Amino acid sequence: MKPAMSSNRLDIRPAPGLMDTLDEQPLDPMLMVLHLLRSDPRPNKIDLGIGVYRDNTGCTPILQAVKSAERHLVETQTSKDYLSPEGDAGFVAALAPIVLGDGIGGETIWGMQTPGGTGALRLAAALLHRTNPECRVWIGTPGYVNHAMLMQAAGLEVVDHPFFDKPSQTLLFDAMMSALHEVRRGDAIVLQSGCHNPTGVEFSHDQWRDLAAFLNDRGVVPVIDMAYQGLGAGLDEDAWGLRHVLDHVPEALVCVSGSKNFGLYRDRVGALWVQGTNAGSVRRARTNLNLMARTLWSMPPDHGAAVVRTILDTPALAAQWRAELETMRLRIAGLRHDLATAVPEFETVKTQSGMFSLLPLDRDQVTWLRIEHGIYMVESGRINIAGLNEGNLPVFANALRSVL
């Protein structure tokens, strides 16, 4: 016979698991827009939030140059073996003159493939922390939200500086330079070359010159992010600031994405270049970057980089890609002009460049546009200009006028 169970037996509960100690995090603003958009059953909703290029039909196309390069790869690739942590050296070499220009090279600059521009930024942050854990990273506000998160994820302190006044749609260059007088030697600053996300405003050439001279004088390392080259004023013009800074500072980090200008979003195509004072410093940076890349993602993906390499190494495909990119650029510029014409209160939109503008709307107005008109944008008022087309632009313009 089994012994009777004690009536005063302790109620033993399992201890909290490791995941129970976590705080639930809010959704990223972009992911929140995507969640709300997908939950909306209205057929005529307008997506101006997600940052991808769309054509006049609302689709994100695969470039014909990309399709041709992919067909070539299918027919000629013989292996799916790993790349090294440095990635596809041919891709980096082919992309270098597009990004850096023909006059920059030699032993004091070296590049590697990364998983998208985000991978390049994260690896750049890790290198900054390894070289100087006390490095502070200066980031303009408003700016691309992921910049600060990536730097903080690497253990770096982020310091904001003024960049743009949303109500007046004005670049705050003087206020920015005044704030930067608090930099310490060895600090870093994140700059965007061409097509600023989220504001669409640009430094003038004179402002780039002043900034480069200041960074050189104060010993600040620029981390230059170029994610939209060719979609603003053109391939060379969008890279003008980047190239000028590299010509005038001893050390810099350059982070590049192929998502927008090659349309390779999901293939995660990116590159990181490091510029150092001499060949030895670049060699040391290279060995450290290889080791850190090995621990972050081990080996980068092959396909997208191989597509870009194939395009740039094939003159006919390179010419086709440039023509397709120019079509995209001109379409975005035309949409800016049309929006500014339809809503004169937003005339500054046509003086900005690239895919994004930060409209002078408050959160209540953004919410009203979503609820009443099915128009989706980030709650800050950032819109993706390329999400507009000849069908929805008049609808968007009318909705804007209703909240102004």
C-alpha positions as CSV (number, residue, x, y, z in Angstrom):
1,M,0.0,0.0,0.0
2,K,1.3,3.5,-1.0
3,P,1.8,5.9,1.9
4,A,-0.7,8.7,2.2
5,M,0.3,12.0,0.8
6,S,1.0,14.7,3.3
7,S,-1.6,17.4,3.3
8,N,1.0,20.1,4.1
9,R,3.3,19.3,1.1
10,L,5.1,22.3,-0.2
11,D,4.0,23.7,-3.6
12,I,7.2,23.7,-5.5
13,R,7.2,26.1,-8.5
14,P,9.9,26.2,-11.2
15,A,12.4,29.1,-10.8
16,P,12.2,31.9,-13.4
17,G,13.9,31.1,-16.6
18,L,16.6,33.3,-18.1
19,M,14.2,34.8,-20.6
20,D,11.9,35.8,-17.8
21,T,14.4,38.4,-16.7
22,L,14.2,40.3,-20.0
23,D,12.2,43.5,-20.3
24,E,9.9,43.5,-23.3
25,Q,11.1,46.0,-25.9
26,P,8.9,48.4,-28.0
27,L,8.8,47.7,-31.7
28,D,11.1,49.6,-33.9
29,P,9.2,52.6,-35.4
30,M,9.6,51.1,-38.9
31,L,8.4,47.7,-37.8
32,M,5.4,49.3,-36.1
33,V,4.5,51.0,-39.4
34,L,4.8,47.7,-41.2
35,H,2.7,45.9,-38.6
36,L,-0.1,48.5,-38.9
37,L,0.1,48.6,-42.6
38,R,-0.3,44.8,-43.0
39,S,-3.3,44.8,-40.6
40,D,-5.2,47.4,-42.6
41,P,-7.6,45.8,-45.0
42,R,-8.2,48.9,-47.1
43,P,-7.2,48.3,-50.7
44,N,-6.1,51.9,-51.4
45,K,-3.8,52.4,-48.4
46,I,-0.6,54.3,-49.2
47,D,2.8,53.1,-47.9
48,L,5.2,55.9,-47.4
49,G,7.0,54.4,-44.5
50,I,9.1,51.4,-45.6
51,G,12.3,52.6,-47.1
52,V,12.5,50.8,-50.4
53,Y,12.4,52.2,-53.9
54,R,9.1,51.7,-55.7
55,D,8.2,52.3,-59.4
56,N,5.1,53.9,-60.7
57,T,3.1,50.8,-60.2
58,G,4.1,50.5,-56.5
59,C,6.4,47.6,-57.0
60,T,10.0,47.3,-55.9
61,P,11.6,46.1,-59.2
62,I,14.5,43.9,-59.8
63,L,16.9,45.8,-62.1
64,Q,17.4,44.3,-65.6
65,A,21.1,44.6,-65.1
66,V,20.7,42.5,-61.9
67,K,18.6,39.9,-63.8
68,S,21.3,39.6,-66.5
69,A,24.1,39.2,-63.9
70,E,22.1,36.6,-62.0
71,R,21.6,34.5,-65.2
72,H,25.3,34.7,-65.9
73,L,26.0,33.5,-62.3
74,V,23.6,30.6,-62.6
75,E,25.3,29.4,-65.7
76,T,28.9,29.9,-64.6
77,Q,29.2,29.4,-60.8
78,T,30.8,26.1,-59.9
79,S,30.7,26.3,-56.1
80,K,28.9,27.6,-53.1
81,D,32.0,27.4,-50.9
82,Y,32.4,29.9,-48.1
83,L,33.9,33.3,-48.8
84,S,36.6,34.5,-46.3
85,P,35.6,37.0,-43.6
86,E,36.8,39.7,-45.9
87,G,34.3,38.6,-48.5
88,D,34.5,39.0,-52.3
89,A,37.7,41.0,-53.0
90,G,36.6,41.4,-56.7
91,F,33.3,43.1,-55.5
92,V,35.2,45.5,-53.3
93,A,37.7,46.3,-56.0
94,A,35.0,46.9,-58.6
95,L,32.9,49.1,-56.2
96,A,35.9,51.2,-55.0
97,P,36.1,53.7,-57.9
98,I,32.3,54.2,-57.8
99,V,32.5,55.1,-54.1
100,L,35.9,56.5,-53.6
101,G,36.6,57.9,-57.0
102,D,39.6,57.2,-59.2
103,G,42.1,59.3,-57.2
104,I,41.9,57.5,-53.8
105,G,43.7,54.2,-53.2
106,G,47.1,52.8,-52.2
107,E,48.3,51.3,-49.0
108,T,46.5,53.7,-46.7
109,I,43.0,52.5,-47.5
110,W,41.5,49.1,-47.6
111,G,38.0,47.6,-47.9
112,M,36.0,44.5,-47.2
113,Q,32.6,43.1,-47.9
114,T,29.9,43.3,-45.2
115,P,26.3,42.1,-44.8
116,G,24.7,45.3,-46.0
117,G,25.5,48.8,-44.9
118,T,24.2,47.9,-41.4
119,G,27.0,45.3,-41.1
120,A,29.5,47.9,-42.2
121,L,28.3,50.3,-39.5
122,R,28.3,47.7,-36.8
123,L,31.8,46.5,-37.7
124,A,33.0,50.2,-37.8
125,A,31.6,50.7,-34.3
126,A,33.4,47.6,-33.0
127,L,36.7,48.9,-34.5
128,L,36.2,52.3,-32.8
129,H,35.5,50.7,-29.5
130,R,38.6,48.4,-29.8
131,T,40.8,51.3,-30.7
132,N,39.4,53.6,-28.0
133,P,36.8,52.4,-25.5
134,E,36.4,56.1,-24.4
135,C,35.5,57.2,-27.9
136,R,32.3,59.2,-28.0
137,V,30.3,59.1,-31.3
138,W,28.6,62.3,-32.4
139,I,25.3,61.9,-34.3
140,G,23.1,64.6,-35.8
141,T,19.5,64.8,-34.7
142,P,17.2,64.0,-36.3
143,G,19.1,61.2,-37.9
144,Y,18.8,57.6,-39.0
145,V,17.6,55.8,-35.9
146,N,19.8,52.8,-36.4
147,H,23.0,54.8,-36.2
148,A,22.8,55.4,-32.5
149,M,21.6,51.8,-31.7
150,L,24.5,50.3,-33.7
151,M,27.1,52.5,-31.9
152,Q,25.6,51.8,-28.5
153,A,25.5,48.0,-29.2
154,A,29.3,48.2,-29.6
155,G,29.6,49.8,-26.2
156,L,30.2,53.4,-27.4
157,E,28.7,56.5,-25.9
158,V,26.5,58.5,-28.3
159,V,26.3,62.3,-28.2
160,D,23.7,64.2,-30.1
161,H,24.3,67.4,-32.0
162,P,21.8,69.6,-33.8
163,F,21.4,68.9,-37.5
164,F,17.9,69.9,-38.8
165,D,15.0,72.0,-37.7
166,K,11.8,70.2,-38.7
167,P,9.3,73.1,-38.5
168,S,11.4,75.4,-40.7
169,Q,13.0,72.6,-42.8
170,T,16.4,74.1,-42.2
171,L,19.9,72.6,-42.0
172,L,21.4,73.7,-38.7
173,F,25.0,73.8,-39.8
174,D,26.1,76.7,-37.5
175,A,24.5,75.1,-34.5
176,M,26.1,71.8,-35.4
177,M,29.6,73.3,-35.6
178,S,29.0,75.1,-32.4
179,A,28.1,71.9,-30.6
180,L,31.0,70.1,-32.1
181,H,33.5,72.4,-30.3
182,E,32.9,70.1,-27.3
183,V,34.5,67.1,-29.2
184,R,37.6,65.4,-27.7
185,R,40.5,64.2,-29.8
186,G,39.7,60.5,-30.6
187,D,36.0,61.0,-30.8
188,A,34.1,60.0,-33.9
189,I,31.2,61.5,-35.9
190,V,28.7,59.8,-38.1
191,L,28.1,61.7,-41.4
192,Q,25.8,60.8,-44.4
193,S,27.2,61.6,-47.8
194,G,24.3,62.3,-50.2
195,C,20.5,61.7,-49.7
196,H,20.3,62.2,-45.9
197,N,17.9,59.8,-44.1
198,P,15.5,61.0,-42.8
199,T,15.6,64.7,-43.8
200,G,16.8,64.8,-47.5
201,V,18.9,67.9,-46.8
202,E,22.5,68.2,-47.9
203,F,25.7,70.0,-46.9
204,S,26.9,72.4,-49.5
205,H,30.5,72.0,-50.8
206,D,31.7,74.9,-48.7
207,Q,30.1,73.2,-45.6
208,W,31.8,69.9,-46.4
209,R,35.1,71.9,-46.7
210,D,34.6,73.6,-43.3
211,L,33.7,70.3,-41.7
212,A,36.7,68.4,-43.1
213,A,39.1,71.1,-41.9
214,F,37.5,71.0,-38.5
215,L,37.7,67.2,-38.2
216,N,41.3,67.2,-39.2
217,D,42.2,70.0,-36.8
218,R,40.4,68.4,-33.9
219,G,41.4,64.8,-34.5
220,V,37.9,63.4,-34.9
221,V,37.3,60.2,-36.9
222,P,34.5,60.5,-39.5
223,V,32.3,57.5,-40.0
224,I,30.8,58.2,-43.4
225,D,27.6,56.3,-44.3
226,M,26.6,56.3,-48.0
227,A,23.4,54.2,-48.4
228,Y,21.8,55.9,-51.4
229,Q,24.5,56.9,-53.8
230,G,23.2,57.9,-57.2
231,L,19.6,58.6,-56.1
232,G,20.2,62.3,-55.2
233,A,22.3,64.4,-57.6
234,G,24.2,61.5,-59.2
235,L,26.8,59.0,-58.4
236,D,29.8,61.4,-58.3
237,E,27.9,64.3,-56.8
238,D,26.4,62.2,-54.0
239,A,29.9,61.0,-53.1
240,W,31.6,64.5,-53.3
241,G,31.5,65.1,-49.5
242,L,32.8,61.6,-48.7
243,R,35.7,62.0,-51.1
244,H,36.6,65.5,-49.9
245,V,36.7,64.4,-46.3
246,L,38.9,61.4,-47.2
247,D,41.3,63.8,-49.0
248,H,41.6,65.9,-45.9
249,V,41.6,63.7,-42.8
250,P,44.2,61.0,-41.9
251,E,41.7,58.4,-40.6
252,A,38.2,57.6,-41.6
253,L,35.7,54.7,-41.9
254,V,33.4,54.5,-44.9
255,C,30.2,52.4,-44.8
256,V,28.3,51.6,-48.0
257,S,25.1,49.8,-48.9
258,G,24.0,48.3,-52.3
259,S,20.4,47.9,-51.2
260,K,18.9,51.0,-52.9
261,N,21.1,51.7,-55.9
262,F,21.3,48.1,-57.0
263,G,17.9,47.1,-55.6
264,L,19.5,44.2,-53.7
265,Y,17.7,44.8,-50.3
266,R,17.3,41.2,-49.2
267,D,20.7,40.1,-50.5
268,R,22.5,42.3,-47.9
269,V,25.2,43.9,-50.0
270,G,27.6,46.3,-48.3
271,A,31.2,47.3,-47.8
272,L,33.5,48.9,-45.3
273,W,36.6,50.9,-46.1
274,V,39.2,52.0,-43.5
275,Q,41.6,54.8,-44.1
276,G,44.7,55.0,-41.9
277,T,47.8,57.1,-41.5
278,N,50.1,54.5,-43.0
279,A,50.3,51.0,-44.4
280,G,51.1,49.5,-41.0
281,S,48.0,51.0,-39.3
282,V,45.8,49.8,-42.1
283,R,47.3,46.3,-41.9
284,R,46.6,46.2,-38.1
285,A,43.0,47.4,-38.7
286,R,42.6,44.7,-41.3
287,T,43.6,41.9,-39.0
288,N,41.3,43.2,-36.3
289,L,38.4,43.7,-38.6
290,N,38.8,40.1,-39.9
291,L,38.7,38.8,-36.4
292,M,35.7,40.8,-35.4
293,A,33.8,39.9,-38.5
294,R,34.5,36.3,-37.8
295,T,32.8,36.6,-34.4
296,L,29.9,38.7,-35.7
297,W,28.8,36.9,-38.9
298,S,31.8,34.6,-39.8
299,M,31.5,34.9,-43.6
300,P,29.4,37.4,-45.5
301,P,26.7,36.2,-48.1
302,D,28.0,35.7,-51.6
303,H,25.1,36.2,-54.1
304,G,24.5,40.0,-53.9
305,A,28.1,40.9,-54.0
306,A,28.8,38.6,-56.9
307,V,25.9,40.2,-58.8
308,V,27.4,43.7,-58.2
309,R,30.9,42.5,-59.2
310,T,29.5,40.9,-62.4
311,I,27.6,44.1,-63.3
312,L,30.6,46.4,-62.7
313,D,33.1,44.1,-64.5
314,T,30.9,43.9,-67.6
315,P,30.8,47.2,-69.5
316,A,27.4,46.6,-71.1
317,L,25.8,45.7,-67.8
318,A,27.5,48.6,-66.0
319,A,26.1,51.0,-68.6
320,Q,22.7,49.4,-68.2
321,W,22.8,49.7,-64.4
322,R,23.8,53.4,-64.6
323,A,20.9,54.1,-67.0
324,E,18.4,52.3,-64.7
325,L,19.8,54.1,-61.7
326,E,19.4,57.4,-63.5
327,T,15.8,56.6,-64.3
328,M,15.2,56.0,-60.6
329,R,16.9,59.2,-59.6
330,L,14.9,61.3,-62.1
331,R,11.7,59.7,-61.0
332,I,12.3,60.6,-57.4
333,A,13.3,64.2,-58.3
334,G,10.1,64.5,-60.4
335,L,8.0,63.3,-57.5
336,R,9.5,65.9,-55.2
337,H,8.7,68.6,-57.7
338,D,5.1,67.3,-58.1
339,L,4.5,67.1,-54.4
340,A,5.8,70.6,-53.8
341,T,3.6,71.9,-56.6
342,A,0.5,70.2,-55.2
343,V,1.2,71.3,-51.6
344,P,3.0,74.7,-51.8
345,E,3.4,74.6,-48.0
346,F,6.0,71.9,-48.5
347,E,7.9,73.7,-51.2
348,T,11.2,72.8,-49.5
349,V,10.7,69.1,-50.5
350,K,11.8,69.9,-54.1
351,T,15.1,71.4,-52.8
352,Q,15.9,68.2,-50.9
353,S,17.3,65.0,-52.4
354,G,17.1,61.2,-52.2
355,M,14.3,59.0,-51.1
356,F,13.3,60.7,-47.8
357,S,11.9,63.9,-46.4
358,L,10.9,64.7,-42.9
359,L,7.7,66.6,-43.2
360,P,6.7,69.3,-40.6
361,L,3.9,67.1,-39.2
362,D,3.3,66.2,-35.6
363,R,2.3,62.8,-34.2
364,D,-1.4,63.6,-34.1
365,Q,-1.4,64.7,-37.8
366,V,0.5,61.5,-38.8
367,T,-2.1,59.4,-36.8
368,W,-5.0,61.2,-38.4
369,L,-3.6,60.6,-41.9
370,R,-3.3,56.9,-41.1
371,I,-6.7,56.5,-39.5
372,E,-8.8,58.6,-41.9
373,H,-6.9,58.2,-45.2
374,G,-4.9,55.0,-44.9
375,I,-1.6,56.8,-45.3
376,Y,1.3,55.2,-43.5
377,M,4.5,57.0,-42.6
378,V,6.9,57.0,-39.6
379,E,5.4,58.9,-36.7
380,S,8.2,61.4,-36.9
381,G,6.7,62.6,-40.3
382,R,9.4,60.9,-42.4
383,I,8.1,59.8,-45.8
384,N,9.6,57.7,-48.5
385,I,9.2,59.9,-51.6
386,A,9.5,56.8,-53.9
387,G,6.3,55.4,-52.4
388,L,4.4,58.1,-54.3
389,N,3.2,57.6,-57.9
390,E,0.9,59.3,-60.3
391,G,-2.1,57.5,-58.9
392,N,-1.7,58.2,-55.1
393,L,0.2,61.5,-55.1
394,P,-3.0,63.5,-55.7
395,V,-4.7,61.5,-52.9
396,F,-1.8,62.2,-50.6
397,A,-1.7,65.9,-51.4
398,N,-5.4,66.3,-50.7
399,A,-5.0,64.4,-47.4
400,L,-2.1,66.7,-46.4
401,R,-4.1,69.8,-47.1
402,S,-6.8,68.5,-44.8
403,V,-4.5,68.4,-41.8
404,L,-2.6,71.7,-42.4
